[in-house]
Amino acid sequence: MKKVVTYSIIVIISLGFVFASNAQESELKKGNLGISVDLVNRYIWRGLQYCSTPSIQPYLAYTTSKENFSFGAWGSYSNSSNYGEVDLFINYYSKYFTISVWDYFLMDETAAQNKYFQYDNKTTGHSYEASLVLGNFKFPLQLTSSIFFYGADKDVNGDNYYSLYFEAAYNFTIANQDLNVFLGGTPKEGLYGTGAGFVNMGCSLDKEIKITDSFSLPLKGSLIFNPREENIYFVIGLTL
């Protein structure tokens, strides 16, 4: 059953792009095909450092005309560390929640073969995660819960961790700037550490840098603490 789920994720995303590319022109205009790239000084995700050197992070996604469904790909690359990652995702949006399924694939850029199309749970390099995000309430609070349910998220014995992550984030305005504060953690041993604890705490600030009257660059800065590992990171990035 789990094999069927993993193959289905790839098939849905692949067919989705095929259908979108072959749709009539009038239908394509109703949806949105977007591409962007982030330039960051280091790659931090949920309080975990995956790459300590500057990284390029491309993004490509198609969103349906009703904006209730999207699918696409996200990646991260660093020339200095040979780090590479390509993730596929499917999102379903409702008024108060978003359901997502992610296929994470971390590769060794120096390896002759990364075996991307190996999906057996015991040997695959893919990690699959399902997440639920609650938000759009009368107050600017966003709640996230996620679980890895298949693939490379394993302990030393080769058993799945089923790593869990929970996060609360609150948005507000200060000095005419949008500020996001967040606190995330895990209730058990897994990807995020050897036991329960807070792993992702901090704040992020978004700002538009005006270049010309018609063009500006989105700038984001994040101060991130990982209390469980006693680490701190300062991440800055531009979106093009």
MARBA-3410 file (N, C-alpha, C, O; in Angstrom, 1 decimal):
240
0.8,-1.2,0.0,0.0,0.0,0.0,0.9,1.3,0.0,0.6,2.2,-0.7 ~ 2.0,1.3,0.8,2.8,2.4,0.8,3.5,2.7,-0.5,3.8,3.8,-0.9 ~ 3.9,1.5,-1.2,4.5,1.7,-2.5,3.5,2.4,-3.4,3.9,3.3,-4.2 ~ 2.3,2.1,-3.4,1.3,2.7,-4.2,1.2,4.2,-4.0,1.1,5.0,-4.9 ~ 1.2,4.6,-2.7,1.2,6.0,-2.3,2.4,6.7,-2.9,2.2,7.8,-3.5
3.6,6.2,-2.8,4.8,6.9,-3.3,4.8,7.0,-4.8,5.1,8.1,-5.3 ~ 4.4,6.0,-5.5,4.3,6.1,-7.0,3.2,7.1,-7.4,3.4,7.8,-8.3 ~ 2.1,7.1,-6.6,1.0,8.0,-7.0,1.4,9.5,-6.9,1.0,10.3,-7.7 ~ 2.3,9.8,-5.9,2.7,11.2,-5.7,3.4,11.7,-7.0,3.2,12.7,-7.5 ~ 4.4,10.8,-7.5,5.2,11.2,-8.6,4.3,11.3,-9.9,4.4,12.2,-10.7
3.4,10.3,-10.0,2.5,10.3,-11.2,1.6,11.5,-11.2,1.4,12.1,-12.3 ~ 1.0,11.9,-10.1,0.1,13.0,-10.0,0.8,14.3,-10.4,0.3,15.1,-11.2 ~ 2.0,14.5,-9.9,2.7,15.7,-10.2,3.1,15.7,-11.7,3.0,16.8,-12.3 ~ 3.6,14.6,-12.2,4.1,14.5,-13.6,2.9,14.8,-14.5,3.0,15.5,-15.5 ~ 1.8,14.1,-14.3,0.6,14.2,-15.1,0.1,15.6,-15.0,-0.4,16.2,-16.0
0.1,16.2,-13.8,-0.4,17.5,-13.7,0.3,18.5,-14.6,-0.3,19.4,-15.2 ~ 1.7,18.5,-14.7,2.4,19.4,-15.5,2.1,19.1,-17.0,2.0,20.0,-17.8 ~ 1.9,17.8,-17.3,1.6,17.5,-18.7,0.2,18.0,-19.1,0.1,18.6,-20.1 ~ -0.8,17.8,-18.2,-2.1,18.4,-18.5,-2.1,19.9,-18.6,-2.7,20.5,-19.5 ~ -1.3,20.5,-17.7,-1.3,22.0,-17.7,-0.6,22.5,-19.0,-1.1,23.5,-19.6
0.4,21.8,-19.5,1.1,22.2,-20.7,0.3,22.0,-21.9,0.5,22.7,-22.9 ~ -0.7,21.0,-21.9,-1.5,20.7,-23.0,-2.9,21.3,-23.0,-3.7,21.0,-23.9 ~ -3.2,22.0,-21.9,-4.5,22.6,-21.8,-4.7,23.7,-22.8,-3.7,24.3,-23.4 ~ -5.9,24.1,-23.1,-6.2,25.1,-24.1,-5.7,26.5,-23.5,-5.6,26.6,-22.3 ~ -5.4,27.4,-24.4,-4.9,28.7,-24.0,-5.8,29.4,-23.0,-5.3,30.0,-22.1
-7.1,29.3,-23.2,-8.0,30.0,-22.3,-8.0,29.4,-20.9,-8.1,30.1,-19.9 ~ -7.7,28.1,-20.8,-7.6,27.5,-19.5,-6.3,27.8,-18.8,-6.3,28.0,-17.6 ~ -5.2,27.9,-19.5,-4.0,28.3,-19.0,-4.0,29.7,-18.3,-3.4,29.9,-17.3 ~ -4.7,30.6,-19.0,-4.8,31.9,-18.5,-5.5,32.0,-17.1,-5.3,32.9,-16.3 ~ -6.4,31.0,-16.9,-7.1,31.0,-15.6,-6.2,30.5,-14.4,-6.4,30.9,-13.3
-5.2,29.7,-14.7,-4.3,29.2,-13.7,-3.1,30.1,-13.7,-3.0,31.1,-14.3 ~ -2.1,29.7,-12.9,-0.9,30.4,-12.7,0.3,29.5,-12.7,0.4,28.6,-11.8 ~ 1.3,29.7,-13.6,2.5,28.9,-13.6,3.6,29.9,-13.1,3.9,30.8,-13.9 ~ 4.2,29.6,-12.0,5.1,30.6,-11.4,6.5,30.0,-11.2,6.6,28.8,-11.0 ~ 7.5,30.8,-11.3,8.9,30.4,-11.1,9.6,31.5,-10.4,9.4,32.7,-10.7
10.5,31.2,-9.5,11.3,32.1,-8.7,12.6,31.5,-8.2,12.7,30.3,-8.3 ~ 13.4,32.3,-7.6,14.7,31.7,-7.1,15.0,32.6,-5.8,15.0,33.8,-5.9 ~ 15.4,31.9,-4.8,15.9,32.5,-3.5,17.4,32.4,-3.5,18.0,31.3,-3.8 ~ 18.1,33.5,-3.0,19.5,33.4,-2.8,19.7,33.6,-1.3,19.3,34.7,-0.7 ~ 20.2,32.6,-0.6,20.3,32.7,0.9,21.8,32.5,1.3,22.5,31.8,0.6
22.1,33.0,2.5,23.5,32.9,2.9,23.8,31.5,3.5,25.0,31.1,3.6 ~ 22.8,30.8,3.9,22.9,29.4,4.4,21.5,28.8,4.4,20.5,29.5,4.4 ~ 21.5,27.4,4.4,20.2,26.7,4.2,19.8,26.1,5.6,20.4,25.1,6.0 ~ 18.8,26.7,6.2,18.3,26.3,7.5,16.8,25.9,7.3,16.1,26.7,6.8 ~ 16.4,24.7,7.8,15.1,24.3,7.7,14.6,23.7,9.1,15.2,22.7,9.5
13.6,24.3,9.7,13.1,23.9,11.0,14.2,23.7,12.0,14.2,22.8,12.8 ~ 15.1,24.7,12.0,16.1,24.7,13.0,17.3,23.8,12.7,18.2,23.7,13.5 ~ 17.2,23.1,11.6,18.3,22.2,11.2,19.1,22.8,10.1,18.6,23.3,9.1 ~ 20.5,22.8,10.2,21.3,23.3,9.2,21.7,22.2,8.2,22.3,21.2,8.5 ~ 21.2,22.4,6.9,21.5,21.5,5.9,22.7,21.9,5.0,23.4,21.0,4.4
23.0,23.2,5.0,24.2,23.7,4.2,24.6,25.0,4.9,23.8,25.9,5.1 ~ 25.9,25.1,5.2,26.4,26.3,5.9,26.9,27.3,4.9,27.4,28.4,5.4 ~ 26.9,27.1,3.6,27.4,28.0,2.6,26.2,28.6,1.8,25.1,28.1,1.9 ~ 26.5,29.7,1.1,25.4,30.3,0.3,24.8,29.3,-0.7,25.4,28.5,-1.2 ~ 23.4,29.4,-0.8,22.7,28.5,-1.6,21.8,29.2,-2.6,21.2,30.3,-2.3
21.5,28.5,-3.7,20.5,28.9,-4.7,19.4,28.0,-4.6,19.5,26.8,-4.6 ~ 18.1,28.5,-4.4,17.0,27.7,-4.2,15.9,28.0,-5.2,15.1,29.0,-5.0 ~ 15.8,27.3,-6.3,14.7,27.5,-7.3,13.4,26.9,-6.9,13.3,26.0,-6.1 ~ 12.3,27.5,-7.5,11.0,27.1,-7.2,10.1,27.2,-8.4,10.2,28.2,-9.2 ~ 9.3,26.1,-8.7,8.5,26.1,-9.9,7.1,25.5,-9.5,7.2,24.4,-8.9
6.0,26.1,-9.7,4.7,25.6,-9.3,3.6,26.0,-10.2,3.6,27.1,-10.8 ~ 2.6,25.2,-10.4,1.4,25.5,-11.1,0.2,25.5,-10.1,0.0,24.6,-9.3 ~ -0.5,26.6,-10.1,-1.7,26.8,-9.2,-2.9,26.9,-10.1,-3.0,27.6,-11.1 ~ -3.9,26.1,-9.7,-5.2,26.1,-10.5,-5.9,27.4,-10.4,-5.6,28.3,-9.6 ~ -6.9,27.6,-11.3,-7.6,28.9,-11.4,-8.3,29.2,-10.2,-8.5,30.4,-9.8
-8.9,28.2,-9.5,-9.6,28.5,-8.2,-8.7,28.7,-7.0,-9.1,28.9,-5.9 ~ -7.4,28.5,-7.3,-6.3,28.7,-6.2,-6.6,27.7,-5.0,-6.3,28.1,-3.9 ~ -7.1,26.5,-5.3,-7.3,25.6,-4.2,-6.4,24.3,-4.3,-6.5,23.4,-3.5 ~ -5.5,24.4,-5.4,-4.7,23.2,-5.6,-3.4,23.7,-6.3,-3.5,24.5,-7.3 ~ -2.2,23.2,-5.9,-1.0,23.5,-6.6,0.0,22.3,-6.5,-0.1,21.5,-5.6
0.9,22.3,-7.4,1.9,21.2,-7.4,3.1,21.8,-8.0,3.1,22.7,-8.9 ~ 4.3,21.3,-7.6,5.5,21.8,-8.2,6.8,21.2,-7.6,6.7,20.1,-7.0 ~ 7.8,22.0,-7.7,9.2,21.5,-7.3,9.9,22.6,-6.6,9.8,23.8,-7.0 ~ 10.7,22.3,-5.6,11.6,23.2,-4.9,13.0,22.6,-4.8,13.1,21.3,-4.6 ~ 14.1,23.3,-4.9,15.4,22.8,-4.8,16.4,23.7,-4.1,16.1,24.8,-3.8
17.5,23.1,-3.7,18.6,23.9,-3.1,19.9,23.4,-3.5,20.1,22.1,-3.5 ~ 20.8,24.3,-3.9,22.1,23.9,-4.4,23.2,24.8,-3.9,23.0,26.0,-3.7 ~ 24.4,24.2,-3.6,25.5,25.0,-3.2,26.8,24.5,-3.9,27.1,23.3,-3.7 ~ 27.4,25.3,-4.6,28.6,24.9,-5.4,29.8,24.6,-4.4,30.6,23.7,-4.7 ~ 29.9,25.3,-3.3,31.0,25.1,-2.4,31.0,23.8,-1.6,32.0,23.4,-1.1
29.8,23.3,-1.4,29.6,22.1,-0.5,29.1,20.9,-1.2,29.0,19.8,-0.6 ~ 28.9,21.0,-2.6,28.3,19.9,-3.3,27.0,19.4,-2.8,26.6,18.2,-3.0 ~ 26.3,20.3,-2.1,25.0,19.9,-1.6,23.9,20.1,-2.7,23.9,21.1,-3.3 ~ 23.0,19.1,-2.8,21.9,19.3,-3.7,20.6,18.6,-3.2,20.7,17.6,-2.5 ~ 19.5,19.3,-3.5,18.2,18.7,-3.0,17.1,19.1,-4.0,17.1,20.3,-4.5
16.2,18.2,-4.3,15.1,18.5,-5.1,13.8,17.9,-4.5,13.8,16.7,-4.2 ~ 12.8,18.7,-4.2,11.6,18.3,-3.5,10.4,18.5,-4.4,10.3,19.6,-5.0 ~ 9.5,17.5,-4.5,8.3,17.7,-5.2,7.1,17.8,-4.1,7.2,17.3,-3.0 ~ 6.1,18.5,-4.5,5.0,18.8,-3.5,3.7,18.9,-4.2,3.5,19.2,-5.4 ~ 2.6,18.6,-3.4,1.2,18.8,-3.8,0.5,19.5,-2.6,0.7,19.1,-1.5
-0.2,20.6,-2.9,-0.9,21.3,-1.9,-2.4,21.4,-2.2,-2.8,21.6,-3.4 ~ -3.2,21.3,-1.2,-4.6,21.5,-1.3,-5.0,22.6,-0.3,-4.7,22.5,0.9 ~ -5.6,23.7,-0.9,-5.9,24.9,0.0,-7.4,25.0,0.2,-8.2,24.8,-0.7 ~ -7.8,25.2,1.5,-9.1,25.6,1.9,-9.1,26.9,2.6,-8.0,27.4,2.8 ~ -10.2,27.4,3.0,-10.2,28.7,3.7,-9.4,28.7,4.9,-8.7,29.7,5.2
-9.5,27.7,5.8,-8.8,27.7,7.1,-7.7,26.7,7.2,-7.1,26.6,8.2 ~ -7.4,25.9,6.1,-6.3,25.0,6.2,-5.7,24.6,4.9,-6.3,24.9,3.8 ~ -4.5,24.1,5.0,-3.8,23.6,3.8,-3.2,22.2,4.1,-2.6,22.0,5.1 ~ -3.5,21.3,3.2,-2.9,19.9,3.3,-1.9,19.8,2.2,-2.1,20.1,1.1 ~ -0.7,19.3,2.6,0.4,19.1,1.7,1.0,17.7,1.8,1.0,17.1,2.9
1.6,17.2,0.7,2.4,16.0,0.7,3.7,16.4,0.0,3.7,16.9,-1.1 ~ 4.8,16.1,0.6,6.1,16.4,0.1,7.0,15.2,-0.1,6.9,14.2,0.6 ~ 7.7,15.2,-1.2,8.7,14.2,-1.5,10.1,14.8,-1.5,10.4,15.6,-2.4 ~ 10.8,14.6,-0.4,12.1,15.2,-0.2,13.2,14.2,-0.8,13.2,13.1,-0.4 ~ 14.1,14.8,-1.6,15.2,13.9,-2.1,16.5,14.7,-2.0,16.7,15.7,-2.7
17.4,14.3,-1.0,18.7,14.9,-0.8,19.7,14.1,-1.6,19.8,12.8,-1.4 ~ 20.5,14.7,-2.4,21.5,14.0,-3.2,22.9,14.3,-2.9,23.2,15.4,-2.4 ~ 23.8,13.4,-3.3,25.2,13.7,-3.1,25.7,14.1,-4.5,25.8,13.2,-5.4 ~ 26.1,15.3,-4.7,26.5,15.8,-6.0,27.8,15.2,-6.5,28.0,15.2,-7.7 ~ 28.5,14.5,-5.7,29.8,13.9,-6.1,29.5,12.4,-6.4,30.4,11.7,-7.0
28.3,11.9,-6.1,28.1,10.4,-6.4,27.8,10.2,-7.9,27.2,11.0,-8.5 ~ 28.2,9.0,-8.3,28.0,8.7,-9.7,26.5,8.4,-10.0,26.0,8.6,-11.1 ~ 25.8,7.9,-9.0,24.4,7.6,-9.2,23.7,7.7,-7.9,24.1,7.2,-6.9 ~ 22.6,8.5,-7.9,21.8,8.8,-6.7,20.6,7.9,-6.6,19.9,7.9,-5.5 ~ 20.3,7.2,-7.6,19.1,6.2,-7.6,17.8,6.9,-7.3,17.2,6.5,-6.3
17.5,7.9,-8.0,16.3,8.7,-7.7,15.0,7.8,-7.9,14.1,8.0,-7.1 ~ 15.0,6.9,-8.8,13.8,6.1,-9.0,13.8,4.8,-8.2,13.1,3.8,-8.6 ~ 14.5,4.8,-7.1,14.4,3.7,-6.1,13.4,4.1,-5.0,13.7,5.0,-4.3 ~ 12.3,3.4,-5.0,11.2,3.8,-4.0,10.9,2.7,-2.9,10.0,2.9,-2.1 ~ 11.7,1.7,-2.9,11.5,0.7,-1.8,11.8,1.3,-0.5,12.8,2.0,-0.3
10.9,1.1,0.5,11.0,1.8,1.8,12.4,1.5,2.5,12.8,2.4,3.2 ~ 13.0,0.4,2.3,14.2,0.0,2.9,15.4,0.7,2.4,16.4,0.9,3.1 ~ 15.4,1.0,1.1,16.6,1.5,0.4,16.4,2.9,-0.2,17.4,3.4,-0.7 ~ 15.2,3.4,-0.3,15.1,4.7,-1.0,15.8,5.9,-0.3,15.9,5.9,0.9 ~ 16.2,6.8,-1.1,16.7,8.1,-0.6,15.6,9.1,-0.5,15.9,10.2,0.0
14.4,8.8,-0.8,13.3,9.8,-0.7,12.7,9.7,0.7,12.7,8.7,1.4 ~ 12.2,10.8,1.2,11.5,10.9,2.4,10.2,11.6,2.2,10.1,12.7,1.6 ~ 9.1,11.0,2.6,7.7,11.5,2.3,7.1,12.0,3.6,7.1,11.4,4.6 ~ 6.5,13.2,3.4,5.9,13.9,4.6,4.5,14.4,4.2,4.3,14.9,3.1 ~ 3.6,14.3,5.2,2.3,14.9,5.1,2.2,16.0,6.1,2.6,15.8,7.3
1.6,17.1,5.8,1.5,18.2,6.7,0.1,18.9,6.7,-0.6,18.8,5.6 ~ -0.3,19.5,7.8,-1.5,20.2,7.9,-1.2,21.6,8.5,-0.6,21.7,9.5 ~ -1.6,22.6,7.8,-1.4,24.0,8.3,-2.8,24.7,8.5,-3.6,24.7,7.6 ~ -3.0,25.1,9.7,-4.3,25.8,10.0,-4.0,27.3,10.1,-3.0,27.7,10.7 ~ -4.9,28.1,9.5,-4.7,29.6,9.6,-5.8,30.3,9.1,-7.0,29.8,8.9
-5.6,31.6,8.7,-6.6,32.5,8.2,-7.8,32.7,9.2,-8.9,32.9,8.9 ~ -7.4,32.8,10.5,-8.4,33.0,11.5,-8.6,34.5,11.7,-8.0,35.3,11.0 ~ -9.4,34.9,12.7,-9.6,36.4,12.9,-8.3,37.0,13.6,-8.2,38.2,13.6 ~ -7.5,36.1,14.1,-6.2,36.6,14.6,-5.1,35.9,13.8,-5.3,34.8,13.3 ~ -3.9,36.6,13.6,-2.9,36.1,12.6,-2.0,35.0,13.2,-0.8,35.1,13.3
-2.7,33.9,13.6,-1.9,32.7,14.1,-2.0,31.6,13.1,-3.0,31.3,12.5 ~ -0.8,30.9,12.9,-0.8,29.8,12.0,-0.2,28.6,12.7,0.8,28.7,13.4 ~ -0.9,27.4,12.6,-0.4,26.2,13.3,-0.1,25.2,12.3,-0.8,24.9,11.3 ~ 1.1,24.5,12.4,1.6,23.5,11.5,1.8,22.2,12.2,2.4,22.2,13.3 ~ 1.4,21.1,11.6,1.7,19.8,12.1,2.2,18.9,10.9,1.5,19.0,9.9
3.2,18.1,11.1,3.6,17.3,10.0,4.2,16.0,10.5,4.7,15.9,11.6 ~ 4.2,15.0,9.6,4.7,13.6,9.9,5.4,13.0,8.7,4.8,13.1,7.6 ~ 6.6,12.5,8.9,7.2,11.7,7.8,6.6,10.3,7.9,6.6,9.6,9.0 ~ 6.1,9.8,6.8,5.4,8.5,6.8,6.0,7.4,6.0,5.5,6.3,6.0 ~ 7.1,7.7,5.2,7.7,6.7,4.4,9.0,7.1,3.9,9.3,8.3,3.8
10.0,6.1,3.8,11.2,6.4,3.1,12.4,6.5,4.1,12.5,5.7,5.0 ~ 13.3,7.5,3.8,14.7,7.5,4.4,14.7,8.0,5.8,15.8,8.1,6.4 ~ 13.6,8.4,6.4,13.6,8.9,7.8,13.6,7.7,8.7,12.6,7.2,9.2 ~ 14.9,7.2,9.0,15.1,6.0,9.7,16.1,6.1,10.9,16.9,7.0,10.9 ~ 16.0,5.2,11.8,17.0,5.1,12.9,18.1,4.2,12.5,18.2,3.7,11.3
19.1,3.9,13.4,20.2,3.1,13.1,19.9,1.7,12.7,20.7,1.0,12.1 ~ 18.7,1.2,13.2,18.3,-0.1,12.9,17.5,-0.3,11.6,17.1,-1.4,11.2 ~ 17.3,0.8,10.9,16.6,0.8,9.7,15.1,0.9,9.8,14.4,0.7,8.8 ~ 14.6,1.2,11.0,13.2,1.4,11.2,12.8,2.8,11.0,13.5,3.7,11.4 ~ 11.6,3.0,10.5,11.1,4.4,10.3,10.9,5.1,11.7,10.3,4.6,12.6
11.4,6.4,11.7,11.1,7.2,12.9,9.7,7.7,13.0,9.1,7.8,14.1 ~ 9.1,8.0,11.8,7.8,8.7,11.7,7.9,10.0,12.5,7.1,10.3,13.3 ~ 9.0,10.8,12.1,9.3,12.0,12.8,8.1,13.0,12.7,7.5,13.2,11.7 ~ 7.9,13.6,13.9,6.8,14.6,14.1,7.3,16.0,14.3,8.4,16.2,14.9 ~ 6.6,17.0,13.7,7.0,18.4,14.0,5.7,19.2,14.1,4.8,19.0,13.4
5.8,20.1,15.1,4.6,21.0,15.4,5.2,22.4,15.5,6.2,22.6,16.0 ~ 4.4,23.4,15.0,4.9,24.8,15.0,3.7,25.7,15.1,2.6,25.5,14.6 ~ 3.9,26.8,15.9,3.0,27.9,16.0,3.7,29.2,15.5,4.8,29.4,16.0 ~ 3.0,29.9,14.7,3.6,31.2,14.1,2.6,32.3,14.2,1.4,32.1,14.0 ~ 3.1,33.5,14.6,2.2,34.6,14.8,2.8,35.8,14.0,4.0,36.1,14.1
1.9,36.4,13.2,2.4,37.6,12.3,1.8,38.9,12.9,0.6,38.9,13.3 ~ 2.6,39.9,12.9,2.1,41.2,13.3,3.0,42.3,12.7,4.0,42.0,12.1 ~ 2.6,43.5,12.8,3.3,44.6,12.2,4.0,45.5,13.2,3.3,45.8,14.2 ~ 5.2,45.8,13.0,6.0,46.6,14.0,6.8,47.6,13.1,7.5,47.2,12.2 ~ 6.7,48.9,13.4,7.5,49.9,12.7,7.2,49.8,11.2,8.1,50.0,10.4
5.9,49.5,10.9,5.5,49.4,9.5,6.1,48.3,8.7,6.2,48.3,7.5 ~ 6.6,47.3,9.4,7.2,46.1,8.8,6.5,44.8,9.3,6.0,44.8,10.4 ~ 6.4,43.8,8.4,5.7,42.6,8.8,6.7,41.7,9.5,7.8,41.3,9.0 ~ 6.4,41.3,10.7,7.3,40.4,11.5,6.5,39.1,11.9,5.4,39.1,12.2 ~ 7.2,38.0,11.7,6.7,36.7,12.0,7.5,36.1,13.1,8.7,36.0,13.0
6.9,35.7,14.2,7.6,35.0,15.3,7.1,33.5,15.3,5.9,33.3,15.1 ~ 7.9,32.6,15.6,7.6,31.2,15.5,8.2,30.3,16.6,9.3,30.7,17.1 ~ 7.6,29.2,16.9,8.1,28.3,17.8,7.7,26.9,17.4,6.6,26.5,17.3 ~ 8.7,26.0,17.1,8.5,24.7,16.6,9.3,23.6,17.4,10.4,23.9,17.9 ~ 8.7,22.4,17.5,9.4,21.4,18.2,8.9,20.0,17.8,8.0,19.8,17.0
9.5,19.0,18.4,9.1,17.6,18.2,8.8,16.9,19.5,9.5,17.2,20.5 ~ 7.9,16.0,19.6,7.6,15.3,20.9,8.4,14.0,21.1,8.2,13.4,22.1 ~ 9.2,13.7,20.1,9.9,12.4,20.3,11.2,12.4,19.4,11.5,13.3,18.7 ~ 11.9,11.3,19.6,13.2,11.1,18.8,12.8,10.9,17.3,11.8,10.4,17.0 ~ 13.7,11.5,16.5,13.5,11.4,15.1,14.5,12.3,14.3,15.6,12.5,14.8
14.0,12.8,13.2,14.9,13.6,12.4,15.4,14.8,13.1,16.5,15.3,12.8 ~ 14.6,15.4,14.0,15.0,16.7,14.6,15.8,16.5,15.9,16.2,17.6,16.4 ~ 16.1,15.3,16.3,17.0,15.2,17.5,16.7,13.8,18.2,15.9,13.0,17.7 ~ 17.4,13.6,19.3,17.4,12.3,20.0,16.3,12.2,21.0,16.1,11.2,21.7 ~ 15.4,13.3,21.0,14.3,13.2,22.0,13.4,14.5,21.8,13.6,15.2,20.9
12.4,14.6,22.7,11.5,15.7,22.6,12.2,17.0,22.9,13.2,17.1,23.6 ~ 11.7,18.1,22.3,12.3,19.4,22.5,11.9,20.4,21.5,11.4,20.1,20.4 ~ 12.2,21.7,21.8,12.0,22.8,20.8,13.2,22.9,20.0,14.4,22.9,20.5 ~ 13.0,22.9,18.6,14.2,22.9,17.7,14.2,24.1,16.8,15.2,24.3,16.1 ~ 13.1,24.9,16.8,13.0,26.0,15.8,12.3,27.2,16.4,11.0,27.2,16.5
13.0,28.2,16.9,12.4,29.3,17.6,13.1,30.6,17.0,14.3,30.6,16.9 ~ 12.3,31.6,16.8,12.9,32.8,16.3,11.9,33.8,15.7,10.7,33.7,16.0 ~ 12.4,34.6,14.8,11.5,35.6,14.1,12.1,35.9,12.7,13.3,35.7,12.5 ~ 11.2,36.3,11.8,11.5,36.6,10.5,10.9,38.0,10.1,9.8,38.3,10.5 ~ 11.7,38.7,9.3,11.2,40.1,8.9,11.3,40.1,7.4,12.3,39.8,6.8
10.2,40.6,6.7,10.1,40.7,5.3,10.1,42.2,5.0,9.5,43.0,5.6 ~ 10.9,42.5,3.9,11.0,43.9,3.5,11.2,44.0,2.0,11.9,43.2,1.4 ~ 10.6,45.0,1.4,10.8,45.2,-0.1,11.9,46.3,-0.2,11.8,47.4,0.3 ~ 12.9,46.0,-1.0,14.0,46.9,-1.3,13.7,47.5,-2.7,13.7,46.9,-3.7 ~ 13.4,48.8,-2.7,13.0,49.5,-4.0,14.2,49.7,-4.8,15.2,50.4,-4.4
14.2,49.2,-6.1,15.3,49.4,-7.0,15.0,50.6,-8.0,15.7,51.5,-8.2 ~ 13.8,50.5,-8.6,13.2,51.5,-9.4,11.8,51.8,-9.0,11.3,51.2,-8.1 ~ 11.1,52.7,-9.7,9.7,53.0,-9.4,8.8,51.8,-9.7,7.8,51.7,-9.1 ~ 9.3,50.9,-10.6,8.4,49.7,-10.9,9.0,48.4,-10.5,8.5,47.3,-10.8 ~ 10.2,48.4,-9.9,10.8,47.1,-9.5,11.4,47.2,-8.1,12.1,48.2,-7.7
11.2,46.2,-7.3,11.7,46.0,-6.0,12.1,44.6,-5.7,11.5,43.7,-6.3 ~ 13.0,44.4,-4.8,13.5,43.0,-4.4,13.0,42.7,-3.1,13.2,43.4,-2.1 ~ 12.3,41.5,-2.9,11.9,41.0,-1.6,13.1,40.5,-0.8,13.8,39.7,-1.3 ~ 13.3,41.1,0.4,14.4,40.7,1.3,13.8,40.1,2.5,12.8,40.6,3.1 ~ 14.4,39.0,3.0,13.9,38.3,4.2,15.1,38.0,5.1,16.1,37.4,4.7
14.9,38.3,6.4,15.9,38.0,7.4,15.3,37.2,8.5,14.2,37.5,9.0 ~ 16.0,36.2,9.0,15.5,35.3,10.0,16.6,35.1,11.1,17.7,34.7,10.8 ~ 16.2,35.3,12.3,17.1,35.0,13.5,16.5,33.7,14.1,15.3,33.7,14.6 ~ 17.2,32.6,14.0,16.7,31.3,14.4,17.5,30.6,15.5,18.8,30.6,15.4 ~ 16.8,30.2,16.5,17.4,29.4,17.6,17.0,28.0,17.5,15.9,27.7,17.2
17.9,27.1,17.9,17.6,25.7,18.1,17.9,25.3,19.5,19.0,24.9,19.8 ~ 16.9,25.5,20.5,17.2,25.3,21.9,17.7,23.9,22.2,18.6,23.7,23.1 ~ 17.2,22.9,21.5,17.5,21.6,21.8,19.0,21.3,21.5,19.7,20.6,22.3 ~ 19.5,21.9,20.4,20.9,21.7,20.0,21.8,22.8,20.5,23.0,22.8,20.2 ~ 21.2,23.9,21.1,21.9,25.0,21.6,22.7,25.7,20.4,23.8,26.1,20.6
22.0,25.9,19.3,22.5,26.6,18.1,21.7,27.9,17.8,20.6,28.0,18.2 ~ 22.4,28.8,17.1,21.7,30.0,16.6,22.2,30.3,15.2,23.4,30.0,14.9 ~ 21.3,30.8,14.4,21.6,31.1,13.0,20.9,32.4,12.6,19.9,32.8,13.1 ~ 21.6,33.1,11.7,21.1,34.4,11.2,21.1,34.2,9.7,22.1,34.1,9.0 ~ 19.9,34.1,9.1,19.7,33.8,7.7,19.1,35.0,7.0,18.2,35.6,7.4
19.8,35.3,5.8,19.3,36.5,5.0,19.1,36.0,3.6,19.9,35.2,3.1 ~ 18.1,36.4,2.9,17.8,36.0,1.6,17.1,37.0,0.7,16.3,37.8,1.2 ~ 17.3,36.9,-0.6,16.7,37.7,-1.6,15.9,36.8,-2.5,16.3,35.6,-2.8 ~ 14.7,37.2,-3.0,13.9,36.5,-3.9,13.9,37.2,-5.3,13.6,38.4,-5.3 ~ 14.2,36.4,-6.3,14.1,37.0,-7.7,13.0,36.3,-8.5,12.8,36.7,-9.7
END
